Amino acid sequence: MIKIIFNKEKNRTVAMDGDIEIGECDFIEFEKYWNIVHTEVNSLYQGQGIARKLVESVIENAKNYGKRLESDCSYAKKIIENN
């Protein structure tokens, strides 16, 4: 079972399959906003919606922390614009 884990201290959300990290979404924290800079999923796990779940985790947590979002990551940018 795939678990999505948000880690604010490391500015990232990861997807785990057991003990194996299979995806990540990294962001840079600024005073008033977070900038998603990278989203990637292991090729063996692509096509399962994991990247979307990673980005959605960052979006949800940004709201919880009162931060707006920007993205240099083209994939995350599409998700943010559709939210």
N, CA, C and O atoms as a DFTB+ gen file, in Angstrom:
332 C
 N C O
     1  1       0.839      -1.192       0.000
     2  2       0.000       0.000       0.000
     3  2       0.877       1.246       0.000
     4  3       1.837       1.344       0.764
     5  1       0.537       2.191      -0.861
     6  2       1.302       3.429      -0.996
     7  2       0.840       4.430       0.064
     8  3      -0.357       4.676       0.214
     9  1       1.798       5.005       0.796
    10  2       1.501       6.029       1.804
    11  2       2.120       7.347       1.340
    12  3       3.247       7.379       0.847
    13  1       1.364       8.430       1.507
    14  2       1.843       9.775       1.209
    15  2       2.157      10.436       2.540
    16  3       1.293      10.524       3.413
    17  1       3.393      10.902       2.699
    18  2       3.848      11.455       3.977
    19  2       4.400      12.866       3.760
    20  3       5.344      13.062       2.994
    21  1       3.800      13.846       4.442
    22  2       4.266      15.233       4.386
    23  2       5.317      15.456       5.456
    24  3       5.125      15.063       6.607
    25  1       6.432      16.087       5.086
    26  2       7.508      16.366       6.040
    27  2       7.900      17.836       5.895
    28  3       8.721      18.187       5.048
    29  1       7.309      18.687       6.725
    30  2       7.572      20.132       6.631
    31  2       9.023      20.471       6.925
    32  3       9.579      21.382       6.311
    33  1       9.645      19.755       7.851
    34  2      11.035      20.045       8.205
    35  2      11.978      19.865       7.003
    36  3      13.003      20.538       6.902
    37  1      11.617      18.956       6.103
    38  2      12.452      18.709       4.920
    39  2      11.866      19.333       3.660
    40  3      12.387      19.133       2.563
    41  1      10.772      20.095       3.820
    42  2      10.117      20.767       2.692
    43  2       9.795      19.801       1.563
    44  3      10.155      20.037       0.410
    45  1       9.108      18.700       1.907
    46  2       8.780      17.724       0.879
    47  2       7.659      16.803       1.338
    48  3       7.369      16.659       2.525
    49  1       7.061      16.201       0.356
    50  2       6.113      15.114       0.571
    51  2       6.682      13.916      -0.169
    52  3       7.178      14.053      -1.288
    53  1       6.614      12.754       0.442
    54  2       7.140      11.554      -0.205
    55  2       6.045      10.500      -0.306
    56  3       5.102      10.473       0.486
    57  1       6.197       9.636      -1.299
    58  2       5.335       8.462      -1.450
    59  2       6.181       7.256      -1.085
    60  3       7.288       7.074      -1.591
    61  1       5.638       6.441      -0.200
    62  2       6.364       5.265       0.266
    63  2       5.586       4.000      -0.071
    64  3       4.370       3.937       0.108
    65  1       6.299       3.001      -0.559
    66  2       5.752       1.661      -0.736
    67  2       6.497       0.793       0.263
    68  3       7.586       0.294      -0.019
    69  1       5.903       0.622       1.421
    70  2       6.619      -0.031       2.513
    71  2       7.753       0.864       2.965
    72  3       7.523       2.005       3.365
    73  1       8.984       0.355       2.906
    74  2      10.163       1.130       3.298
    75  2      10.851       1.799       2.121
    76  3      11.908       2.408       2.289
    77  1      10.267       1.695       0.930
    78  2      10.907       2.213      -0.278
    79  2      10.260       3.528      -0.694
    80  3       9.046       3.599      -0.885
    81  1      11.088       4.576      -0.833
    82  2      10.593       5.860      -1.328
    83  2      10.427       5.745      -2.840
    84  3      11.383       5.456      -3.559
    85  1       9.208       5.973      -3.312
    86  2       8.931       5.813      -4.735
    87  2       8.574       7.125      -5.425
    88  3       8.435       7.161      -6.647
    89  1       8.425       8.200      -4.658
    90  2       8.103       9.488      -5.249
    91  2       8.356      10.612      -4.279
    92  3       8.461      10.410      -3.069
    93  1       8.453      11.823      -4.847
    94  2       8.703      12.995      -4.010
    95  2       8.148      14.244      -4.665
    96  3       8.045      14.335      -5.888
    97  1       7.799      15.192      -3.837
    98  2       7.412      16.527      -4.268
    99  2       8.114      17.494      -3.317
   100  3       7.817      17.536      -2.123
   101  1       9.046      18.267      -3.865
   102  2       9.880      19.158      -3.044
   103  2       9.467      20.614      -3.253
   104  3       9.107      21.018      -4.359
   105  1       9.525      21.384      -2.183
   106  2       9.202      22.807      -2.284
   107  2      10.199      23.634      -1.480
   108  3      10.855      23.142      -0.562
   109  1      10.289      24.902      -1.856
   110  2      11.108      25.870      -1.130
   111  2      10.147      26.765      -0.352
   112  3       9.163      27.257      -0.904
   113  1      10.434      26.969       0.913
   114  2       9.566      27.779       1.760
   115  2      10.086      29.209       1.820
   116  3      11.245      29.457       2.155
   117  1       9.207      30.134       1.490
   118  2       9.485      31.558       1.638
   119  2       8.550      32.099       2.720
   120  3       7.698      31.368       3.223
   121  1       8.703      33.345       3.069
   122  2       7.918      33.896       4.178
   123  2       6.415      33.741       3.968
   124  3       5.703      33.316       4.878
   125  1       5.924      34.086       2.769
   126  2       4.479      34.079       2.548
   127  2       3.995      32.998       1.592
   128  3       2.789      32.837       1.407
   129  1       4.900      32.266       0.989
   130  2       4.465      31.245       0.037
   131  2       5.462      30.101      -0.050
   132  3       6.605      30.209       0.396
   133  1       5.001      29.006      -0.634
   134  2       5.849      27.863      -0.942
   135  2       5.925      27.736      -2.452
   136  3       4.942      27.968      -3.155
   137  1       7.094      27.368      -2.942
   138  2       7.303      27.178      -4.377
   139  2       7.656      25.704      -4.616
   140  3       8.715      25.241      -4.193
   141  1       6.774      24.980      -5.289
   142  2       7.066      23.586      -5.622
   143  2       8.075      23.585      -6.771
   144  3       7.836      24.163      -7.831
   145  1       9.199      22.928      -6.535
   146  2      10.283      22.956      -7.518
   147  2      10.533      21.614      -8.204
   148  3      11.230      21.557      -9.216
   149  1       9.968      20.535      -7.658
   150  2      10.281      19.223      -8.236
   151  2       9.238      18.197      -7.802
   152  3       8.889      18.094      -6.626
   153  1       8.752      17.443      -8.787
   154  2       7.867      16.312      -8.512
   155  2       8.335      15.154      -9.375
   156  3       8.543      15.307     -10.579
   157  1       8.500      13.991      -8.750
   158  2       8.991      12.833      -9.498
   159  2       8.457      11.551      -8.865
   160  3       8.330      11.446      -7.645
   161  1       8.148      10.582      -9.723
   162  2       7.706       9.263      -9.275
   163  2       8.543       8.224     -10.018
   164  3       8.780       8.345     -11.220
   165  1       8.985       7.208      -9.292
   166  2       9.731       6.096      -9.883
   167  2       8.965       5.561     -11.083
   168  3       7.745       5.411     -11.025
   169  1       9.674       5.274     -12.171
   170  2       9.034       4.854     -13.418
   171  2       8.179       3.595     -13.255
   172  3       7.220       3.408     -14.005
   173  1       8.502       2.742     -12.306
   174  2       7.726       1.523     -12.090
   175  2       6.344       1.813     -11.487
   176  3       5.464       0.952     -11.504
   177  1       6.160       3.012     -10.961
   178  2       4.910       3.369     -10.282
   179  2       4.123       4.456     -11.022
   180  3       3.079       4.892     -10.537
   181  1       4.600       4.892     -12.170
   182  2       3.921       5.958     -12.899
   183  2       2.579       5.484     -13.432
   184  3       2.366       4.290     -13.643
   185  1       1.684       6.428     -13.646
   186  2       0.363       6.125     -14.169
   187  2      -0.647       5.708     -13.120
   188  3      -1.740       5.255     -13.460
   189  1      -0.299       5.854     -11.844
   190  2      -1.197       5.457     -10.758
   191  2      -1.745       6.654      -9.970
   192  3      -2.415       6.476      -8.952
   193  1      -1.460       7.862     -10.440
   194  2      -1.947       9.056      -9.759
   195  2      -1.129       9.465      -8.549
   196  3      -1.566      10.300      -7.756
   197  1       0.049       8.888      -8.401
   198  2       0.881       9.186      -7.223
   199  2       1.397      10.614      -7.257
   200  3       1.388      11.291      -6.228
   201  1       1.847      11.091      -8.413
   202  2       2.360      12.463      -8.511
   203  2       1.277      13.458      -8.118
   204  3       1.549      14.421      -7.402
   205  1       0.058      13.233      -8.579
   206  2      -1.058      14.118      -8.221
   207  2      -1.266      14.114      -6.707
   208  3      -1.460      15.173      -6.110
   209  1      -1.227      12.945      -6.084
   210  2      -1.411      12.857      -4.630
   211  2      -0.303      13.589      -3.887
   212  3      -0.555      14.213      -2.856
   213  1       0.915      13.521      -4.397
   214  2       2.034      14.231      -3.780
   215  2       1.797      15.739      -3.819
   216  3       1.944      16.425      -2.808
   217  1       1.431      16.244      -4.988
   218  2       1.185      17.688      -5.142
   219  2      -0.012      18.105      -4.289
   220  3       0.031      19.142      -3.626
   221  1      -1.077      17.306      -4.300
   222  2      -2.250      17.640      -3.493
   223  2      -1.927      17.678      -2.002
   224  3      -2.532      18.453      -1.259
   225  1      -0.995      16.863      -1.562
   226  2      -0.572      16.894      -0.159
   227  2       0.091      18.229       0.164
   228  3      -0.167      18.813       1.217
   229  1       0.943      18.713      -0.736
   230  2       1.594      20.010      -0.509
   231  2       0.542      21.121      -0.530
   232  3       0.589      22.034       0.295
   233  1      -0.405      21.049      -1.467
   234  2      -1.468      22.060      -1.544
   235  2      -2.255      22.105      -0.227
   236  3      -2.472      23.177       0.337
   237  1      -2.672      20.951       0.246
   238  2      -3.447      20.867       1.487
   239  2      -2.665      21.426       2.673
   240  3      -3.211      22.163       3.493
   241  1      -1.395      21.073       2.756
   242  2      -0.588      21.553       3.879
   243  2      -0.275      23.036       3.765
   244  3      -0.176      23.718       4.785
   245  1      -0.118      23.549       2.566
   246  2       0.089      24.989       2.386
   247  2      -1.123      25.744       2.933
   248  3      -0.971      26.762       3.607
   249  1      -2.317      25.245       2.641
   250  2      -3.530      25.870       3.178
   251  2      -3.530      25.827       4.702
   252  3      -3.858      26.816       5.357
   253  1      -3.162      24.681       5.258
   254  2      -3.128      24.536       6.714
   255  2      -2.145      25.496       7.373
   256  3      -2.372      25.945       8.496
   257  1      -1.057      25.811       6.682
   258  2      -0.038      26.716       7.225
   259  2      -0.251      28.164       6.785
   260  3       0.553      29.034       7.118
   261  1      -1.326      28.429       6.039
   262  2      -1.632      29.788       5.607
   263  2      -0.671      30.317       4.557
   264  3      -0.405      31.518       4.508
   265  1      -0.150      29.438       3.722
   266  2       0.794      29.830       2.674
   267  2       0.112      29.735       1.316
   268  3      -0.705      28.843       1.088
   269  1       0.444      30.639       0.431
   270  2      -0.020      30.483      -0.945
   271  2       1.036      29.679      -1.692
   272  3       2.155      29.503      -1.211
   273  1       0.667      29.197      -2.865
   274  2       1.569      28.321      -3.609
   275  2       1.945      28.899      -4.954
   276  3       1.139      29.546      -5.622
   277  1       3.178      28.655      -5.335
   278  2       3.678      28.899      -6.679
   279  2       4.384      27.632      -7.093
   280  3       4.626      26.751      -6.268
   281  1       4.720      27.531      -8.379
   282  2       5.408      26.328      -8.809
   283  2       6.314      26.576     -10.001
   284  3       5.895      27.129     -11.018
   285  1       7.564      26.158      -9.858
   286  2       8.486      26.110     -10.983
   287  2       8.393      24.751     -11.666
   288  3       8.886      24.578     -12.781
   289  1       7.764      23.793     -11.001
   290  2       7.552      22.447     -11.545
   291  2       6.326      22.507     -12.467
   292  3       5.234      22.856     -12.017
   293  1       6.495      22.171     -13.741
   294  2       5.400      22.302     -14.703
   295  2       4.220      21.393     -14.364
   296  3       3.069      21.787     -14.552
   297  1       4.482      20.199     -13.875
   298  2       3.393      19.291     -13.514
   299  2       2.586      19.865     -12.357
   300  3       1.358      19.926     -12.425
   301  1       3.263      20.281     -11.302
   302  2       2.574      20.842     -10.133
   303  2       1.817      22.100     -10.504
   304  3       0.729      22.345      -9.983
   305  1       2.379      22.900     -11.398
   306  2       1.722      24.137     -11.820
   307  2       0.339      23.836     -12.425
   308  3      -0.626      24.550     -12.154
   309  1       0.249      22.783     -13.239
   310  2      -1.049      22.404     -13.827
   311  2      -2.051      22.007     -12.743
   312  3      -3.223      22.377     -12.815
   313  1      -1.596      21.261     -11.747
   314  2      -2.479      20.820     -10.665
   315  2      -2.960      22.025      -9.858
   316  3      -4.144      22.125      -9.537
   317  1      -2.055      22.930      -9.534
   318  2      -2.401      24.118      -8.759
   319  2      -3.429      24.970      -9.516
   320  3      -4.396      25.448      -8.923
   321  1      -3.220      25.157     -10.822
   322  2      -4.131      25.989     -11.603
   323  2      -5.523      25.371     -11.682
   324  3      -6.510      26.097     -11.805
   325  1      -5.621      24.053     -11.613
   326  2      -6.919      23.388     -11.687
   327  2      -7.598      23.240     -10.332
   328  3      -8.740      22.786     -10.256
   329  1      -6.899      23.625      -9.251
   330  2      -7.477      23.519      -7.903
   331  2      -8.186      24.772      -7.508
   332  3      -8.729      24.852      -6.406
